[in-house]
């Protein structure tokens, strides 16, 4: 199956390319932990989720080529969202988010490299032909017409894409529980709490209010899925994949230089071989923004069709489904605490590593100690995918104003008055506004987030399971209205602050050497 008519690219080719790259890179450096003493029941084995961004060519210009890989299952709670802003910690480390951030890093380097290559009349870079075409009218580049962007995910994306499948599994477990209990005594039917509890909020927390059928419109959801976890304002991977498919995964800052890059196809691994068409339809339902629109919105908002969804029966080596049969029932299978990323290396990277391991939002082995206490983490502790390092990368690639004292990350994204006024950034933000409604910048964004947290706290504390009120329903006429947006002041930092911090640390180190 292919994304476009006439394309000879297959899902198997994409999966094979992703698995080969993982085994040659992250599998060697990202060793999942196992322990025989950490669990009272026996051995503890970690599993994880893999996501990848690939470029493919229906015309055969390039083979299925992964440009970025990501693994991970963790998200930091909202309480860890640092204010004032520093941009030095990753808050969402789910595989899809890691892959997207890694792909965006690759793309920034590629834009700069191809700009130089065109001046030198080169026809390829790093073994690949030039992938970007320049529009002389706008001055921006875009992905070649004969190149598609395919994504791979090793399991159903969290959120609405996986909700029907998860609910069916819960119902089967409930039936088994009822049958087992009935052998001993008469009892009422066992009902999943999520099945009976309603949600009055425009953004649902985790797996609350799951539905086993596809009759209701999909809902915005946050992660993590467990109700007993600390809440975050990170949206589910379903929500993010849907959003990126509509506005492009390149982000606001790169929109000054490149036209939107969406998602042509999504390949998802699933162990359920008998109902692949049903699962594909459920995943596509979660990614179809038209199902979240009213009749009025459908007439006024221009949207793109959802990505082609292809279900593969080839499973990821370190997935829960593959690992579970390999160990005795007493083994405790847990999601890995680590996340990782791989970025396609470039000749311009020098000695930079193409692999990085992240734990708790920072580089593995790094320290959360800040010096000074209100300054950003040191470079050796920060992930290369954090917002601060991304801003510094844009500066090194010549993609932002070098006056970093003035140019905050929020400004580079077009969120402040001194923002870049390029047509690409403006168009990107207009598309975002059509999808999510008003950004609710500044105090309004904080008010929305805090009100949402309070409402969910009330639901959690309600002992009778009744709804906590409907004050949080958004009245904004947008398909994804109610989206919990990161407040602007959390992104009001500059790369200059890190440069000053690094200079101070260097001077302190040199001073210590002289004293010694």
Secondary structure as the mmCIF struct_conf table of DSSP 4:
data_model
#
loop_
_struct_conf.conf_type_id
_struct_conf.id
_struct_conf.beg_label_comp_id
_struct_conf.beg_label_asym_id
_struct_conf.beg_label_seq_id
_struct_conf.end_label_comp_id
_struct_conf.end_label_asym_id
_struct_conf.end_label_seq_id
BEND BEND1 UNK A 3 UNK A 4
TURN_TY1_P TURN_TY1_P1 UNK A 5 UNK A 6
HELX_RH_AL_P HELX_RH_AL_P1 UNK A 11 UNK A 24
TURN_TY1_P TURN_TY1_P2 UNK A 25 UNK A 25
HELX_RH_AL_P HELX_RH_AL_P2 UNK A 26 UNK A 29
HELX_LH_PP_P HELX_LH_PP_P1 UNK A 31 UNK A 33
STRN STRN1 UNK A 34 UNK A 35
BEND BEND2 UNK A 36 UNK A 38
BEND BEND3 UNK A 40 UNK A 42
STRN STRN2 UNK A 44 UNK A 47
STRN STRN3 UNK A 50 UNK A 56
TURN_TY1_P TURN_TY1_P3 UNK A 58 UNK A 59
BEND BEND4 UNK A 60 UNK A 62
STRN STRN4 UNK A 65 UNK A 71
STRN STRN5 UNK A 73 UNK A 75
HELX_RH_3T_P HELX_RH_3T_P1 UNK A 78 UNK A 80
BEND BEND5 UNK A 81 UNK A 81
BEND BEND6 UNK A 83 UNK A 84
BEND BEND7 UNK A 89 UNK A 89
BEND BEND8 UNK A 91 UNK A 91
STRN STRN6 UNK A 92 UNK A 94
HELX_RH_AL_P HELX_RH_AL_P3 UNK A 95 UNK A 119
TURN_TY1_P TURN_TY1_P4 UNK A 120 UNK A 121
BEND BEND9 UNK A 123 UNK A 123
STRN STRN7 UNK A 124 UNK A 125
TURN_TY1_P TURN_TY1_P5 UNK A 126 UNK A 127
STRN STRN8 UNK A 128 UNK A 129
STRN STRN9 UNK A 132 UNK A 134
TURN_TY1_P TURN_TY1_P6 UNK A 136 UNK A 138
STRN STRN10 UNK A 141 UNK A 143
TURN_TY1_P TURN_TY1_P7 UNK A 145 UNK A 146
STRN STRN11 UNK A 148 UNK A 153
BEND BEND10 UNK A 154 UNK A 155
HELX_LH_PP_P HELX_LH_PP_P2 UNK A 156 UNK A 157
TURN_TY1_P TURN_TY1_P8 UNK A 158 UNK A 159
HELX_RH_AL_P HELX_RH_AL_P4 UNK A 160 UNK A 182
TURN_TY1_P TURN_TY1_P9 UNK A 183 UNK A 184
BEND BEND11 UNK A 185 UNK A 185
HELX_LH_PP_P HELX_LH_PP_P3 UNK A 188 UNK A 190
HELX_RH_AL_P HELX_RH_AL_P5 UNK A 193 UNK A 196
BEND BEND12 UNK A 201 UNK A 202
STRN STRN12 UNK A 203 UNK A 205
TURN_TY1_P TURN_TY1_P10 UNK A 206 UNK A 209
BEND BEND13 UNK A 212 UNK A 214
BEND BEND14 UNK A 216 UNK A 216
HELX_LH_PP_P HELX_LH_PP_P4 UNK A 217 UNK A 218
STRN STRN13 UNK A 220 UNK A 222
BEND BEND15 UNK A 223 UNK A 223
TURN_TY1_P TURN_TY1_P11 UNK A 227 UNK A 228
BEND BEND16 UNK A 229 UNK A 229
HELX_LH_PP_P HELX_LH_PP_P5 UNK A 230 UNK A 231
HELX_LH_PP_P HELX_LH_PP_P6 UNK A 234 UNK A 234
STRN STRN14 UNK A 235 UNK A 235
HELX_LH_PP_P HELX_LH_PP_P7 UNK A 236 UNK A 236
HELX_RH_AL_P HELX_RH_AL_P6 UNK A 237 UNK A 247
TURN_TY1_P TURN_TY1_P12 UNK A 249 UNK A 250
HELX_RH_AL_P HELX_RH_AL_P7 UNK A 251 UNK A 254
TURN_TY1_P TURN_TY1_P13 UNK A 255 UNK A 257
STRN STRN15 UNK A 258 UNK A 258
BEND BEND17 UNK A 264 UNK A 264
STRN STRN16 UNK A 265 UNK A 269
BEND BEND18 UNK A 271 UNK A 271
TURN_TY1_P TURN_TY1_P14 UNK A 274 UNK A 275
HELX_RH_AL_P HELX_RH_AL_P8 UNK A 276 UNK A 287
HELX_RH_3T_P HELX_RH_3T_P2 UNK A 289 UNK A 292
HELX_RH_AL_P HELX_RH_AL_P9 UNK A 295 UNK A 300
HELX_LH_PP_P HELX_LH_PP_P8 UNK A 304 UNK A 307
STRN STRN17 UNK A 308 UNK A 312
HELX_LH_PP_P HELX_LH_PP_P9 UNK A 314 UNK A 316
TURN_TY1_P TURN_TY1_P15 UNK A 317 UNK A 318
BEND BEND19 UNK A 319 UNK A 319
HELX_RH_AL_P HELX_RH_AL_P10 UNK A 320 UNK A 324
TURN_TY1_P TURN_TY1_P16 UNK A 325 UNK A 326
BEND BEND20 UNK A 327 UNK A 327
TURN_TY1_P TURN_TY1_P17 UNK A 329 UNK A 330
STRN STRN18 UNK A 332 UNK A 335
BEND BEND21 UNK A 337 UNK A 337
STRN STRN19 UNK A 338 UNK A 343
HELX_RH_3T_P HELX_RH_3T_P3 UNK A 347 UNK A 349
TURN_TY1_P TURN_TY1_P18 UNK A 350 UNK A 351
BEND BEND22 UNK A 354 UNK A 354
STRN STRN20 UNK A 355 UNK A 359
TURN_TY1_P TURN_TY1_P19 UNK A 360 UNK A 361
STRN STRN21 UNK A 362 UNK A 363
TURN_TY1_P TURN_TY1_P20 UNK A 364 UNK A 365
BEND BEND23 UNK A 371 UNK A 372
TURN_TY1_P TURN_TY1_P21 UNK A 373 UNK A 374
BEND BEND24 UNK A 375 UNK A 375
HELX_LH_PP_P HELX_LH_PP_P10 UNK A 376 UNK A 378
TURN_TY1_P TURN_TY1_P22 UNK A 379 UNK A 381
BEND BEND25 UNK A 382 UNK A 382
TURN_TY1_P TURN_TY1_P23 UNK A 384 UNK A 385
BEND BEND26 UNK A 386 UNK A 386
HELX_RH_AL_P HELX_RH_AL_P11 UNK A 387 UNK A 396
TURN_TY1_P TURN_TY1_P24 UNK A 397 UNK A 398
BEND BEND27 UNK A 400 UNK A 400
BEND BEND28 UNK A 402 UNK A 402
TURN_TY1_P TURN_TY1_P25 UNK A 404 UNK A 406
HELX_RH_AL_P HELX_RH_AL_P12 UNK A 409 UNK A 412
TURN_TY1_P TURN_TY1_P26 UNK A 413 UNK A 414
BEND BEND29 UNK A 416 UNK A 416
TURN_TY1_P TURN_TY1_P27 UNK A 417 UNK A 418
BEND BEND30 UNK A 419 UNK A 419
HELX_RH_AL_P HELX_RH_AL_P13 UNK A 423 UNK A 436
TURN_TY1_P TURN_TY1_P28 UNK A 442 UNK A 442
HELX_RH_AL_P HELX_RH_AL_P14 UNK A 443 UNK A 461
TURN_TY1_P TURN_TY1_P29 UNK A 463 UNK A 464
BEND BEND31 UNK A 470 UNK A 470
TURN_TY1_P TURN_TY1_P30 UNK A 471 UNK A 472
BEND BEND32 UNK A 478 UNK A 478
TURN_TY1_P TURN_TY1_P31 UNK A 479 UNK A 482
HELX_LH_PP_P HELX_LH_PP_P11 UNK A 485 UNK A 487
HELX_RH_3T_P HELX_RH_3T_P4 UNK A 488 UNK A 491
HELX_RH_AL_P HELX_RH_AL_P15 UNK A 495 UNK A 515
#
